[in-house]
């Protein structure tokens, strides 16, 4: 597992200590992927209800609050596959 994924798992676990009611996957380009579900946050590539894909730089900005999830999506820096309503819930959880 890459250092980027390890740090992202730790940061997401801090922001979402109770996990997520559905299954979400964060794909960090050229690094790997993270699953967030009712069991918590972990590195993994499971099937998910919604998948968010971004560069490591964009993902870091989402985590530290310097990048707005909606703005990143509108600018094409954040790709969403699956349930848009779940993606919006994740965006609110990251803010």
LINTA-V344177 format. One line per field, one symbol per residue. burial: b if it has 24 or more other C-alpha atoms within 12 Angstrom, else e. A space follows every 50 residues. Layout:
BEGIN
burial: ???
END
This chain:
BEGIN
burial: eeebbebbbebbbebbeeebebbbbbbbeebbbbbbbeebbbbbeeebbb bbbbbbebbbebbeeebbbbebbeeebbbbeeeeebbeebbebbe
END
